[in-house]
Amino acid sequence: MPESKTRRKNRKPQGSDAAAQTYDKPLPKWYKPVMFGLMLLGLVWIMVYYISQTLFPIPDIGGWNIVIGFGLAMVGFFMTTGWR
């Protein structure tokens, strides 16, 4: 069944117009440094944990240091999904 003319007028724009409207806002200047900083901090956290033979960064929590390191790195990696 053919569409009526009123339906065609109420349609939302498709294609490049719709995509351009969602990406108009630039990212804040702090976004990239925080993103890369979290990834590097997580990596350094895990490296320090292994190199110091589990004495640093926080000796009392033991293996949870690995969870903290991976958590920091994963937050940085999740931030890459919003990077434009």
PyMOL Python script that loads the backbone (N, CA, C, O; Angstrom):
from pymol import cmd

cmd.read_pdbstr("""\
ATOM      1  N   MET A   1       0.849  -1.163   0.000  1.00  0.00           N
ATOM      2  CA  MET A   1       0.000   0.000   0.000  1.00  0.00           C
ATOM      3  C   MET A   1       0.905   1.240   0.000  1.00  0.00           C
ATOM      4  O   MET A   1       1.839   1.304   0.799  1.00  0.00           O
ATOM      5  N   PRO A   2       0.658   2.209  -0.860  1.00  0.00           N
ATOM      6  CA  PRO A   2       1.511   3.397  -0.939  1.00  0.00           C
ATOM      7  C   PRO A   2       1.350   4.279   0.310  1.00  0.00           C
ATOM      8  O   PRO A   2       0.289   4.333   0.931  1.00  0.00           O
ATOM      9  N   GLU A   3       2.447   4.965   0.647  1.00  0.00           N
ATOM     10  CA  GLU A   3       2.425   5.850   1.810  1.00  0.00           C
ATOM     11  C   GLU A   3       1.751   7.169   1.453  1.00  0.00           C
ATOM     12  O   GLU A   3       1.809   7.643   0.319  1.00  0.00           O
ATOM     13  N   SER A   4       1.113   7.739   2.465  1.00  0.00           N
ATOM     14  CA  SER A   4       0.468   9.036   2.234  1.00  0.00           C
ATOM     15  C   SER A   4       1.519  10.144   2.253  1.00  0.00           C
ATOM     16  O   SER A   4       2.632   9.941   2.738  1.00  0.00           O
ATOM     17  N   LYS A   5       1.165  11.305   1.730  1.00  0.00           N
ATOM     18  CA  LYS A   5       2.098  12.425   1.692  1.00  0.00           C
ATOM     19  C   LYS A   5       2.409  12.943   3.084  1.00  0.00           C
ATOM     20  O   LYS A   5       3.515  13.436   3.303  1.00  0.00           O
ATOM     21  N   THR A   6       1.501  12.856   4.024  1.00  0.00           N
ATOM     22  CA  THR A   6       1.758  13.356   5.380  1.00  0.00           C
ATOM     23  C   THR A   6       2.830  12.517   6.074  1.00  0.00           C
ATOM     24  O   THR A   6       3.610  13.049   6.864  1.00  0.00           O
ATOM     25  N   ARG A   7       2.878  11.242   5.798  1.00  0.00           N
ATOM     26  CA  ARG A   7       3.902  10.404   6.407  1.00  0.00           C
ATOM     27  C   ARG A   7       5.288  10.782   5.908  1.00  0.00           C
ATOM     28  O   ARG A   7       6.242  10.792   6.687  1.00  0.00           O
ATOM     29  N   ARG A   8       5.410  11.081   4.670  1.00  0.00           N
ATOM     30  CA  ARG A   8       6.720  11.431   4.113  1.00  0.00           C
ATOM     31  C   ARG A   8       7.247  12.730   4.711  1.00  0.00           C
ATOM     32  O   ARG A   8       8.460  12.878   4.867  1.00  0.00           O
ATOM     33  N   LYS A   9       6.386  13.661   5.046  1.00  0.00           N
ATOM     34  CA  LYS A   9       6.809  14.931   5.604  1.00  0.00           C
ATOM     35  C   LYS A   9       7.289  14.778   7.047  1.00  0.00           C
ATOM     36  O   LYS A   9       8.144  15.547   7.486  1.00  0.00           O
ATOM     37  N   ASN A  10       6.773  13.825   7.779  1.00  0.00           N
ATOM     38  CA  ASN A  10       7.102  13.663   9.194  1.00  0.00           C
ATOM     39  C   ASN A  10       8.332  12.783   9.438  1.00  0.00           C
ATOM     40  O   ASN A  10       8.727  12.587  10.587  1.00  0.00           O
ATOM     41  N   ARG A  11       8.918  12.272   8.414  1.00  0.00           N
ATOM     42  CA  ARG A  11      10.087  11.406   8.588  1.00  0.00           C
ATOM     43  C   ARG A  11      11.275  12.190   9.108  1.00  0.00           C
ATOM     44  O   ARG A  11      11.455  13.365   8.786  1.00  0.00           O
ATOM     45  N   LYS A  12      12.093  11.512   9.929  1.00  0.00           N
ATOM     46  CA  LYS A  12      13.325  12.120  10.419  1.00  0.00           C
ATOM     47  C   LYS A  12      14.377  12.051   9.326  1.00  0.00           C
ATOM     48  O   LYS A  12      14.348  11.142   8.496  1.00  0.00           O
ATOM     49  N   PRO A  13      15.299  12.995   9.314  1.00  0.00           N
ATOM     50  CA  PRO A  13      16.341  12.958   8.278  1.00  0.00           C
ATOM     51  C   PRO A  13      17.241  11.733   8.441  1.00  0.00           C
ATOM     52  O   PRO A  13      17.579  11.336   9.556  1.00  0.00           O
ATOM     53  N   GLN A  14      17.612  11.155   7.327  1.00  0.00           N
ATOM     54  CA  GLN A  14      18.474   9.978   7.339  1.00  0.00           C
ATOM     55  C   GLN A  14      19.782  10.299   6.653  1.00  0.00           C
ATOM     56  O   GLN A  14      19.915  11.325   5.985  1.00  0.00           O
ATOM     57  N   GLY A  15      20.741   9.415   6.823  1.00  0.00           N
ATOM     58  CA  GLY A  15      22.011   9.564   6.126  1.00  0.00           C
ATOM     59  C   GLY A  15      22.961  10.487   6.853  1.00  0.00           C
ATOM     60  O   GLY A  15      23.020  10.485   8.083  1.00  0.00           O
ATOM     61  N   SER A  16      23.710  11.281   6.094  1.00  0.00           N
ATOM     62  CA  SER A  16      24.761  12.114   6.657  1.00  0.00           C
ATOM     63  C   SER A  16      24.203  13.251   7.515  1.00  0.00           C
ATOM     64  O   SER A  16      24.888  13.709   8.429  1.00  0.00           O
ATOM     65  N   ASP A  17      22.989  13.716   7.249  1.00  0.00           N
ATOM     66  CA  ASP A  17      22.418  14.800   8.050  1.00  0.00           C
ATOM     67  C   ASP A  17      22.206  14.362   9.490  1.00  0.00           C
ATOM     68  O   ASP A  17      22.515  15.111  10.417  1.00  0.00           O
ATOM     69  N   ALA A  18      21.686  13.161   9.688  1.00  0.00           N
ATOM     70  CA  ALA A  18      21.432  12.671  11.040  1.00  0.00           C
ATOM     71  C   ALA A  18      22.744  12.419  11.775  1.00  0.00           C
ATOM     72  O   ALA A  18      22.843  12.711  12.967  1.00  0.00           O
ATOM     73  N   ALA A  19      23.743  11.889  11.096  1.00  0.00           N
ATOM     74  CA  ALA A  19      25.033  11.622  11.731  1.00  0.00           C
ATOM     75  C   ALA A  19      25.758  12.918  12.064  1.00  0.00           C
ATOM     76  O   ALA A  19      26.431  13.003  13.092  1.00  0.00           O
ATOM     77  N   ALA A  20      25.631  13.914  11.221  1.00  0.00           N
ATOM     78  CA  ALA A  20      26.308  15.188  11.474  1.00  0.00           C
ATOM     79  C   ALA A  20      25.711  15.894  12.679  1.00  0.00           C
ATOM     80  O   ALA A  20      26.429  16.592  13.395  1.00  0.00           O
ATOM     81  N   GLN A  21      24.439  15.735  12.917  1.00  0.00           N
ATOM     82  CA  GLN A  21      23.803  16.382  14.057  1.00  0.00           C
ATOM     83  C   GLN A  21      24.260  15.786  15.373  1.00  0.00           C
ATOM     84  O   GLN A  21      24.362  16.515  16.360  1.00  0.00           O
ATOM     85  N   THR A  22      24.537  14.507  15.430  1.00  0.00           N
ATOM     86  CA  THR A  22      24.936  13.871  16.679  1.00  0.00           C
ATOM     87  C   THR A  22      26.393  14.140  17.019  1.00  0.00           C
ATOM     88  O   THR A  22      26.758  14.065  18.193  1.00  0.00           O
ATOM     89  N   TYR A  23      27.234  14.447  16.054  1.00  0.00           N
ATOM     90  CA  TYR A  23      28.660  14.648  16.301  1.00  0.00           C
ATOM     91  C   TYR A  23      29.081  16.110  16.175  1.00  0.00           C
ATOM     92  O   TYR A  23      30.245  16.387  15.887  1.00  0.00           O
ATOM     93  N   ASP A  24      28.183  17.025  16.380  1.00  0.00           N
ATOM     94  CA  ASP A  24      28.522  18.435  16.264  1.00  0.00           C
ATOM     95  C   ASP A  24      29.402  18.918  17.405  1.00  0.00           C
ATOM     96  O   ASP A  24      30.264  19.772  17.197  1.00  0.00           O
ATOM     97  N   LYS A  25      29.203  18.389  18.603  1.00  0.00           N
ATOM     98  CA  LYS A  25      29.950  18.865  19.754  1.00  0.00           C
ATOM     99  C   LYS A  25      31.354  18.263  19.768  1.00  0.00           C
ATOM    100  O   LYS A  25      31.502  17.043  19.688  1.00  0.00           O
ATOM    101  N   PRO A  26      32.377  19.096  19.868  1.00  0.00           N
ATOM    102  CA  PRO A  26      33.745  18.552  19.989  1.00  0.00           C
ATOM    103  C   PRO A  26      33.977  18.040  21.411  1.00  0.00           C
ATOM    104  O   PRO A  26      33.285  18.434  22.349  1.00  0.00           O
ATOM    105  N   LEU A  27      34.950  17.171  21.545  1.00  0.00           N
ATOM    106  CA  LEU A  27      35.296  16.649  22.860  1.00  0.00           C
ATOM    107  C   LEU A  27      36.035  17.706  23.673  1.00  0.00           C
ATOM    108  O   LEU A  27      36.720  18.558  23.107  1.00  0.00           O
ATOM    109  N   PRO A  28      35.902  17.656  24.986  1.00  0.00           N
ATOM    110  CA  PRO A  28      36.693  18.583  25.802  1.00  0.00           C
ATOM    111  C   PRO A  28      38.180  18.261  25.689  1.00  0.00           C
ATOM    112  O   PRO A  28      38.564  17.136  25.368  1.00  0.00           O
ATOM    113  N   LYS A  29      38.997  19.252  25.956  1.00  0.00           N
ATOM    114  CA  LYS A  29      40.446  19.075  25.800  1.00  0.00           C
ATOM    115  C   LYS A  29      41.029  18.084  26.790  1.00  0.00           C
ATOM    116  O   LYS A  29      42.103  17.538  26.539  1.00  0.00           O
ATOM    117  N   TRP A  30      40.361  17.832  27.903  1.00  0.00           N
ATOM    118  CA  TRP A  30      40.882  16.923  28.909  1.00  0.00           C
ATOM    119  C   TRP A  30      40.601  15.466  28.568  1.00  0.00           C
ATOM    120  O   TRP A  30      41.171  14.582  29.207  1.00  0.00           O
ATOM    121  N   TYR A  31      39.753  15.179  27.596  1.00  0.00           N
ATOM    122  CA  TYR A  31      39.297  13.812  27.336  1.00  0.00           C
ATOM    123  C   TYR A  31      40.434  12.891  26.908  1.00  0.00           C
ATOM    124  O   TYR A  31      40.611  11.817  27.482  1.00  0.00           O
ATOM    125  N   LYS A  32      41.206  13.303  25.901  1.00  0.00           N
ATOM    126  CA  LYS A  32      42.289  12.444  25.413  1.00  0.00           C
ATOM    127  C   LYS A  32      43.378  12.212  26.450  1.00  0.00           C
ATOM    128  O   LYS A  32      43.795  11.068  26.630  1.00  0.00           O
ATOM    129  N   PRO A  33      43.859  13.247  27.142  1.00  0.00           N
ATOM    130  CA  PRO A  33      44.887  12.977  28.155  1.00  0.00           C
ATOM    131  C   PRO A  33      44.406  12.049  29.275  1.00  0.00           C
ATOM    132  O   PRO A  33      45.167  11.208  29.753  1.00  0.00           O
ATOM    133  N   VAL A  34      43.151  12.200  29.691  1.00  0.00           N
ATOM    134  CA  VAL A  34      42.624  11.324  30.736  1.00  0.00           C
ATOM    135  C   VAL A  34      42.500   9.899  30.217  1.00  0.00           C
ATOM    136  O   VAL A  34      42.829   8.947  30.925  1.00  0.00           O
ATOM    137  N   MET A  35      42.028   9.750  28.986  1.00  0.00           N
ATOM    138  CA  MET A  35      41.865   8.424  28.390  1.00  0.00           C
ATOM    139  C   MET A  35      43.201   7.690  28.308  1.00  0.00           C
ATOM    140  O   MET A  35      43.324   6.557  28.775  1.00  0.00           O
ATOM    141  N   PHE A  36      44.203   8.341  27.711  1.00  0.00           N
ATOM    142  CA  PHE A  36      45.506   7.694  27.589  1.00  0.00           C
ATOM    143  C   PHE A  36      46.191   7.544  28.948  1.00  0.00           C
ATOM    144  O   PHE A  36      46.906   6.572  29.188  1.00  0.00           O
ATOM    145  N   GLY A  37      45.964   8.515  29.830  1.00  0.00           N
ATOM    146  CA  GLY A  37      46.555   8.439  31.162  1.00  0.00           C
ATOM    147  C   GLY A  37      46.039   7.257  31.957  1.00  0.00           C
ATOM    148  O   GLY A  37      46.813   6.594  32.648  1.00  0.00           O
ATOM    149  N   LEU A  38      44.746   6.981  31.874  1.00  0.00           N
ATOM    150  CA  LEU A  38      44.188   5.830  32.582  1.00  0.00           C
ATOM    151  C   LEU A  38      44.718   4.514  32.027  1.00  0.00           C
ATOM    152  O   LEU A  38      45.006   3.589  32.787  1.00  0.00           O
ATOM    153  N   MET A  39      44.845   4.427  30.720  1.00  0.00           N
ATOM    154  CA  MET A  39      45.390   3.202  30.132  1.00  0.00           C
ATOM    155  C   MET A  39      46.836   2.975  30.579  1.00  0.00           C
ATOM    156  O   MET A  39      47.215   1.860  30.937  1.00  0.00           O
ATOM    157  N   LEU A  40      47.629   4.032  30.556  1.00  0.00           N
ATOM    158  CA  LEU A  40      49.028   3.908  30.969  1.00  0.00           C
ATOM    159  C   LEU A  40      49.155   3.673  32.468  1.00  0.00           C
ATOM    160  O   LEU A  40      50.004   2.892  32.898  1.00  0.00           O
ATOM    161  N   LEU A  41      48.327   4.336  33.268  1.00  0.00           N
ATOM    162  CA  LEU A  41      48.386   4.135  34.708  1.00  0.00           C
ATOM    163  C   LEU A  41      48.045   2.697  35.076  1.00  0.00           C
ATOM    164  O   LEU A  41      48.683   2.117  35.955  1.00  0.00           O
ATOM    165  N   GLY A  42      47.057   2.121  34.422  1.00  0.00           N
ATOM    166  CA  GLY A  42      46.718   0.721  34.668  1.00  0.00           C
ATOM    167  C   GLY A  42      47.868  -0.209  34.308  1.00  0.00           C
ATOM    168  O   GLY A  42      48.170  -1.149  35.042  1.00  0.00           O
ATOM    169  N   LEU A  43      48.506   0.059  33.175  1.00  0.00           N
ATOM    170  CA  LEU A  43      49.644  -0.761  32.760  1.00  0.00           C
ATOM    171  C   LEU A  43      50.801  -0.630  33.745  1.00  0.00           C
ATOM    172  O   LEU A  43      51.404  -1.631  34.132  1.00  0.00           O
ATOM    173  N   VAL A  44      51.112   0.591  34.148  1.00  0.00           N
ATOM    174  CA  VAL A  44      52.212   0.818  35.093  1.00  0.00           C
ATOM    175  C   VAL A  44      51.889   0.191  36.446  1.00  0.00           C
ATOM    176  O   VAL A  44      52.778  -0.355  37.101  1.00  0.00           O
ATOM    177  N   TRP A  45      50.633   0.261  36.870  1.00  0.00           N
ATOM    178  CA  TRP A  45      50.216  -0.328  38.148  1.00  0.00           C
ATOM    179  C   TRP A  45      50.517  -1.828  38.157  1.00  0.00           C
ATOM    180  O   TRP A  45      51.080  -2.348  39.121  1.00  0.00           O
ATOM    181  N   ILE A  46      50.142  -2.514  37.084  1.00  0.00           N
ATOM    182  CA  ILE A  46      50.369  -3.960  36.997  1.00  0.00           C
ATOM    183  C   ILE A  46      51.860  -4.268  36.901  1.00  0.00           C
ATOM    184  O   ILE A  46      52.335  -5.223  37.515  1.00  0.00           O
ATOM    185  N   MET A  47      52.599  -3.473  36.140  1.00  0.00           N
ATOM    186  CA  MET A  47      54.041  -3.703  36.012  1.00  0.00           C
ATOM    187  C   MET A  47      54.747  -3.520  37.356  1.00  0.00           C
ATOM    188  O   MET A  47      55.611  -4.320  37.715  1.00  0.00           O
ATOM    189  N   VAL A  48      54.388  -2.485  38.092  1.00  0.00           N
ATOM    190  CA  VAL A  48      55.001  -2.260  39.407  1.00  0.00           C
ATOM    191  C   VAL A  48      54.668  -3.408  40.344  1.00  0.00           C
ATOM    192  O   VAL A  48      55.521  -3.839  41.120  1.00  0.00           O
ATOM    193  N   TYR A  49      53.457  -3.901  40.286  1.00  0.00           N
ATOM    194  CA  TYR A  49      53.049  -5.023  41.133  1.00  0.00           C
ATOM    195  C   TYR A  49      53.912  -6.256  40.870  1.00  0.00           C
ATOM    196  O   TYR A  49      54.352  -6.912  41.813  1.00  0.00           O
ATOM    197  N   TYR A  50      54.156  -6.573  39.616  1.00  0.00           N
ATOM    198  CA  TYR A  50      54.958  -7.753  39.290  1.00  0.00           C
ATOM    199  C   TYR A  50      56.446  -7.534  39.508  1.00  0.00           C
ATOM    200  O   TYR A  50      57.136  -8.425  40.004  1.00  0.00           O
ATOM    201  N   ILE A  51      56.951  -6.356  39.144  1.00  0.00           N
ATOM    202  CA  ILE A  51      58.393  -6.106  39.280  1.00  0.00           C
ATOM    203  C   ILE A  51      58.800  -6.053  40.752  1.00  0.00           C
ATOM    204  O   ILE A  51      59.877  -6.524  41.119  1.00  0.00           O
ATOM    205  N   SER A  52      57.942  -5.483  41.591  1.00  0.00           N
ATOM    206  CA  SER A  52      58.275  -5.386  43.015  1.00  0.00           C
ATOM    207  C   SER A  52      57.971  -6.674  43.773  1.00  0.00           C
ATOM    208  O   SER A  52      58.099  -6.710  44.996  1.00  0.00           O
ATOM    209  N   GLN A  53      57.580  -7.703  43.085  1.00  0.00           N
ATOM    210  CA  GLN A  53      57.243  -9.010  43.665  1.00  0.00           C
ATOM    211  C   GLN A  53      56.151  -8.866  44.727  1.00  0.00           C
ATOM    212  O   GLN A  53      56.290  -9.341  45.853  1.00  0.00           O
ATOM    213  N   THR A  54      55.091  -8.216  44.349  1.00  0.00           N
ATOM    214  CA  THR A  54      53.852  -7.997  45.108  1.00  0.00           C
ATOM    215  C   THR A  54      54.024  -7.113  46.345  1.00  0.00           C
ATOM    216  O   THR A  54      53.165  -7.139  47.226  1.00  0.00           O
ATOM    217  N   LEU A  55      55.105  -6.331  46.440  1.00  0.00           N
ATOM    218  CA  LEU A  55      55.289  -5.439  47.579  1.00  0.00           C
ATOM    219  C   LEU A  55      54.663  -4.062  47.351  1.00  0.00           C
ATOM    220  O   LEU A  55      54.299  -3.385  48.312  1.00  0.00           O
ATOM    221  N   PHE A  56      54.536  -3.652  46.119  1.00  0.00           N
ATOM    222  CA  PHE A  56      53.961  -2.350  45.782  1.00  0.00           C
ATOM    223  C   PHE A  56      52.891  -2.563  44.741  1.00  0.00           C
ATOM    224  O   PHE A  56      52.876  -3.649  44.162  1.00  0.00           O
ATOM    225  N   PRO A  57      52.022  -1.675  44.448  1.00  0.00           N
ATOM    226  CA  PRO A  57      51.726  -0.368  45.003  1.00  0.00           C
ATOM    227  C   PRO A  57      51.029  -0.436  46.360  1.00  0.00           C
ATOM    228  O   PRO A  57      51.309   0.403  47.216  1.00  0.00           O
ATOM    229  N   ILE A  58      50.131  -1.401  46.594  1.00  0.00           N
ATOM    230  CA  ILE A  58      49.466  -1.535  47.893  1.00  0.00           C
ATOM    231  C   ILE A  58      49.689  -2.975  48.358  1.00  0.00           C
ATOM    232  O   ILE A  58      49.025  -3.886  47.863  1.00  0.00           O
ATOM    233  N   PRO A  59      50.611  -3.198  49.300  1.00  0.00           N
ATOM    234  CA  PRO A  59      50.963  -4.577  49.663  1.00  0.00           C
ATOM    235  C   PRO A  59      49.863  -5.336  50.400  1.00  0.00           C
ATOM    236  O   PRO A  59      49.802  -6.561  50.299  1.00  0.00           O
ATOM    237  N   ASP A  60      49.003  -4.653  51.128  1.00  0.00           N
ATOM    238  CA  ASP A  60      48.028  -5.355  51.968  1.00  0.00           C
ATOM    239  C   ASP A  60      46.864  -5.968  51.202  1.00  0.00           C
ATOM    240  O   ASP A  60      46.159  -6.823  51.738  1.00  0.00           O
ATOM    241  N   ILE A  61      46.649  -5.547  49.956  1.00  0.00           N
ATOM    242  CA  ILE A  61      45.485  -6.079  49.236  1.00  0.00           C
ATOM    243  C   ILE A  61      45.849  -7.225  48.290  1.00  0.00           C
ATOM    244  O   ILE A  61      44.963  -7.844  47.701  1.00  0.00           O
ATOM    245  N   GLY A  62      47.120  -7.506  48.144  1.00  0.00           N
ATOM    246  CA  GLY A  62      47.561  -8.670  47.374  1.00  0.00           C
ATOM    247  C   GLY A  62      47.144  -8.635  45.919  1.00  0.00           C
ATOM    248  O   GLY A  62      47.450  -7.690  45.192  1.00  0.00           O
ATOM    249  N   GLY A  63      46.440  -9.681  45.502  1.00  0.00           N
ATOM    250  CA  GLY A  63      46.056  -9.842  44.109  1.00  0.00           C
ATOM    251  C   GLY A  63      45.053  -8.823  43.607  1.00  0.00           C
ATOM    252  O   GLY A  63      44.853  -8.707  42.398  1.00  0.00           O
ATOM    253  N   TRP A  64      44.423  -8.087  44.497  1.00  0.00           N
ATOM    254  CA  TRP A  64      43.489  -7.055  44.072  1.00  0.00           C
ATOM    255  C   TRP A  64      44.197  -5.928  43.341  1.00  0.00           C
ATOM    256  O   TRP A  64      43.554  -5.131  42.657  1.00  0.00           O
ATOM    257  N   ASN A  65      45.526  -5.851  43.478  1.00  0.00           N
ATOM    258  CA  ASN A  65      46.275  -4.864  42.710  1.00  0.00           C
ATOM    259  C   ASN A  65      46.110  -5.094  41.212  1.00  0.00           C
ATOM    260  O   ASN A  65      46.060  -4.139  40.437  1.00  0.00           O
ATOM    261  N   ILE A  66      46.027  -6.336  40.812  1.00  0.00           N
ATOM    262  CA  ILE A  66      45.823  -6.652  39.392  1.00  0.00           C
ATOM    263  C   ILE A  66      44.446  -6.173  38.941  1.00  0.00           C
ATOM    264  O   ILE A  66      44.299  -5.629  37.846  1.00  0.00           O
ATOM    265  N   VAL A  67      43.448  -6.375  39.783  1.00  0.00           N
ATOM    266  CA  VAL A  67      42.093  -5.931  39.454  1.00  0.00           C
ATOM    267  C   VAL A  67      42.062  -4.409  39.308  1.00  0.00           C
ATOM    268  O   VAL A  67      41.427  -3.885  38.393  1.00  0.00           O
ATOM    269  N   ILE A  68      42.745  -3.703  40.208  1.00  0.00           N
ATOM    270  CA  ILE A  68      42.791  -2.246  40.128  1.00  0.00           C
ATOM    271  C   ILE A  68      43.478  -1.812  38.834  1.00  0.00           C
ATOM    272  O   ILE A  68      42.992  -0.911  38.150  1.00  0.00           O
ATOM    273  N   GLY A  69      44.604  -2.445  38.493  1.00  0.00           N
ATOM    274  CA  GLY A  69      45.322  -2.095  37.270  1.00  0.00           C
ATOM    275  C   GLY A  69      44.493  -2.335  36.026  1.00  0.00           C
ATOM    276  O   GLY A  69      44.425  -1.479  35.144  1.00  0.00           O
ATOM    277  N   PHE A  70      43.862  -3.498  35.952  1.00  0.00           N
ATOM    278  CA  PHE A  70      43.018  -3.781  34.789  1.00  0.00           C
ATOM    279  C   PHE A  70      41.790  -2.877  34.775  1.00  0.00           C
ATOM    280  O   PHE A  70      41.328  -2.484  33.704  1.00  0.00           O
ATOM    281  N   GLY A  71      41.259  -2.545  35.939  1.00  0.00           N
ATOM    282  CA  GLY A  71      40.106  -1.654  35.994  1.00  0.00           C
ATOM    283  C   GLY A  71      40.438  -0.269  35.454  1.00  0.00           C
ATOM    284  O   GLY A  71      39.662   0.308  34.693  1.00  0.00           O
ATOM    285  N   LEU A  72      41.593   0.264  35.850  1.00  0.00           N
ATOM    286  CA  LEU A  72      42.009   1.570  35.336  1.00  0.00           C
ATOM    287  C   LEU A  72      42.195   1.532  33.821  1.00  0.00           C
ATOM    288  O   LEU A  72      41.758   2.434  33.107  1.00  0.00           O
ATOM    289  N   ALA A  73      42.847   0.482  33.346  1.00  0.00           N
ATOM    290  CA  ALA A  73      43.073   0.367  31.905  1.00  0.00           C
ATOM    291  C   ALA A  73      41.757   0.202  31.146  1.00  0.00           C
ATOM    292  O   ALA A  73      41.596   0.761  30.061  1.00  0.00           O
ATOM    293  N   MET A  74      40.821  -0.555  31.702  1.00  0.00           N
ATOM    294  CA  MET A  74      39.553  -0.776  31.005  1.00  0.00           C
ATOM    295  C   MET A  74      38.717   0.497  30.946  1.00  0.00           C
ATOM    296  O   MET A  74      38.022   0.728  29.957  1.00  0.00           O
ATOM    297  N   VAL A  75      38.771   1.323  31.981  1.00  0.00           N
ATOM    298  CA  VAL A  75      38.054   2.601  31.921  1.00  0.00           C
ATOM    299  C   VAL A  75      38.623   3.440  30.780  1.00  0.00           C
ATOM    300  O   VAL A  75      37.872   4.082  30.047  1.00  0.00           O
ATOM    301  N   GLY A  76      39.944   3.435  30.630  1.00  0.00           N
ATOM    302  CA  GLY A  76      40.559   4.153  29.515  1.00  0.00           C
ATOM    303  C   GLY A  76      40.143   3.588  28.170  1.00  0.00           C
ATOM    304  O   GLY A  76      39.871   4.337  27.232  1.00  0.00           O
ATOM    305  N   PHE A  77      40.094   2.254  28.074  1.00  0.00           N
ATOM    306  CA  PHE A  77      39.681   1.650  26.809  1.00  0.00           C
ATOM    307  C   PHE A  77      38.206   1.924  26.515  1.00  0.00           C
ATOM    308  O   PHE A  77      37.838   2.121  25.357  1.00  0.00           O
ATOM    309  N   PHE A  78      37.366   1.939  27.535  1.00  0.00           N
ATOM    310  CA  PHE A  78      35.956   2.256  27.308  1.00  0.00           C
ATOM    311  C   PHE A  78      35.772   3.701  26.873  1.00  0.00           C
ATOM    312  O   PHE A  78      34.824   4.025  26.157  1.00  0.00           O
ATOM    313  N   MET A  79      36.674   4.561  27.305  1.00  0.00           N
ATOM    314  CA  MET A  79      36.594   5.962  26.883  1.00  0.00           C
ATOM    315  C   MET A  79      36.902   6.109  25.392  1.00  0.00           C
ATOM    316  O   MET A  79      36.480   7.086  24.774  1.00  0.00           O
ATOM    317  N   THR A  80      37.629   5.156  24.807  1.00  0.00           N
ATOM    318  CA  THR A  80      37.933   5.247  23.389  1.00  0.00           C
ATOM    319  C   THR A  80      36.680   5.135  22.522  1.00  0.00           C
ATOM    320  O   THR A  80      36.692   5.576  21.373  1.00  0.00           O
ATOM    321  N   THR A  81      35.603   4.558  23.047  1.00  0.00           N
ATOM    322  CA  THR A  81      34.387   4.455  22.245  1.00  0.00           C
ATOM    323  C   THR A  81      33.750   5.818  22.010  1.00  0.00           C
ATOM    324  O   THR A  81      33.025   5.995  21.032  1.00  0.00           O
ATOM    325  N   GLY A  82      34.008   6.789  22.892  1.00  0.00           N
ATOM    326  CA  GLY A  82      33.454   8.109  22.707  1.00  0.00           C
ATOM    327  C   GLY A  82      34.403   9.093  22.060  1.00  0.00           C
ATOM    328  O   GLY A  82      34.065  10.263  21.882  1.00  0.00           O
ATOM    329  N   TRP A  83      35.598   8.623  21.705  1.00  0.00           N
ATOM    330  CA  TRP A  83      36.613   9.500  21.133  1.00  0.00           C
ATOM    331  C   TRP A  83      36.313   9.762  19.671  1.00  0.00           C
ATOM    332  O   TRP A  83      36.089   8.832  18.897  1.00  0.00           O
ATOM    333  N   ARG A  84      36.310  11.049  19.291  1.00  0.00           N
ATOM    334  CA  ARG A  84      36.056  11.409  17.888  1.00  0.00           C
ATOM    335  C   ARG A  84      37.232  12.170  17.350  1.00  0.00           C
ATOM    336  O   ARG A  84      37.229  12.570  16.186  1.00  0.00           O
TER     337      ARG A  84
END
""", "prot")
cmd.dss("prot")
cmd.show_as("cartoon", "prot")
cmd.util.cbc("prot")
cmd.orient("prot")
